[in-house]
């Protein structure tokens, strides 16, 4: 398996994975991604910014947004981030193929981010998730992320903000 930056021809497969996640959220009564977000324009924008990545095992089996940038939605938190006044990486829209769940695909994406951060001397990763998305919360906690408080998305929706401090 390998991870690479997404390209425009990947949009259909990425959107297929996102639709799987939207269906899962709906069936699980999780009010996340039920309003048409993310759509193909969102993904295309991610690709143009060079922040969209895909995990490939013959075909695309996972995707994520990964950037080293300050996320405006993270500037205000009801709670406290573990770090402040230092650069951090963000992960958004991490999705794996539902037929491949349980095969550590999300962890492979996370490991890629950790490696890239270590190479660039970035010591913190932030991510957020819906309060009802317990499987993502378990994944994050299992891999050393700490729930830091509540952030508010541009849409006004609340999310739990998580942060992981990387080893020096």
N, C-alpha and C positions, 0 to 999 in steps of 0.2 A: 504494500500500500504506500501511496505517496500523497503529499499535500502540495498543492500549487495554487497560485492566484487564479481566480475564476476569469473566464473569457465570455464574451457575449453569447457564443453558441451554447454555453452551459445553462443559460437562463431557463430553458424548458425543464431540464432535470432538477435544477435548484427549486423551481416553483413546484414541481411534483413533490419534492420532499417537504416543502412548506405546506402544501395542501394536505399531505399526510398528517403533519403536526396539527394543523387547524382542525382536521377531522377528529384526531385523538383528543384535543382540548375540548371540543364540543361534546364528544361522547363522555368525557370525564367531568363535565360541568365546570370547566375552567374557562372563565371569561377572558381568554387571552387570544389575540390574533383572530377575533371573530368579527372584526369590522372592516375586512378587506386589506388589512395590513399584516405582513408586508406584501406588496404587490410587485409586479415585474419591473415597474419604474424604480422602486426602492432598490431592487437588486441591481438593476442596470447602473444606477447612481453609485452603488457600492463598488461595482466592477470598474467604472470609470475613475473612481478615487483610488483604485487598487487596494481596497480593503476587504474584498470578498475572496474567500478561499474555498476550495473543494477538496474533499478526501476521496481518493480514487482507489478502487479495487476492481480493475477491469472497467467498471462504470463508476459514476459518482454515487457515493454512499453516505456522504455527509457534507455539510457546508457551515460556514460561520462568517461573521463580520469580525475582523480583528484590526485594531489600529492603536497606535501610541498617540493618544490625543486626550485632551481634556473634554469630557462630555458635558455639555451645558446642563443637562438634566441632573448631573451629579454635583453641581455647585452648591445646591441646598439639600440637606438631608435632615430628617427628623431622627436624630441620633448622632453618631460620630464615625467618620471614616477612621481606619487604623492609621493612615498617613495623611499628611497635608503638605502643601507647598512643595510637592515633588512630582515629576512626570509619572504617569501611570498608563498602563495599557487597558483597553476596553475590549470586551467580547460581547457581541450581540448576535441574535438570530442563529444560535447554534442548533443544528438539526441533523439527525441521522435517520437513515432509512429504517422505517418501522420493522421491516423484515429482518433487519440486522441488529436490532436492539439486544443488549446483553453481550455484545462482542467487543466492548471497550472502544467503540469508534469515537464517542464523545471524548473519552480520555486521550485518544490519539490527537485529536484536535487541540485539546488543552495542553498536552505535552509539547506540541509544536509552538504554541503561544509562549509557554514557559521558556523553551529553548531560545526563541527569538528575543524575548525580554532579557534573558541572561546575556546574550550576545551584545545587546545594546545598553546594558547596565541599567535596565528598568527594573525596579524592585517591588512593583505593586501591580496587581491586576484587579480590575473592578468589573462587575457584571450585575445584572438585576434580573429578577424574575417575579412572576405573579405570586401572590400570597397563597393561591390554591395549587400552584404547580409544585406539589410535594416531591415528585420524582427529581426535578431539577434541584430543589433545595437539598435533598439527600445527596445527590451527586456532588454539589458544590461543597457541602460540609465534609463529605468523605475525602475530598481532595484539598482540604486545608483552607477553604474559604470561611470567612466569619460574617454572619449577618450583622450589618452595621446600623441599620435603620431603614426608614422609608424615604424613597425619592419619588418625585412626580414627573411623569413623562410629559412631553410637549402636548399630548392629547388631554392631559389632566388626570390620567390614570395613575394610581399609586402602584409602586413596585417595591420589593425588598431589595435593598442594595447590599451586595456582598463584596468583600475585598480579601485578597490573599497577598500576604507578604512573601516575597521570594527570598531564599537564602542568599547570603552575600558571598 
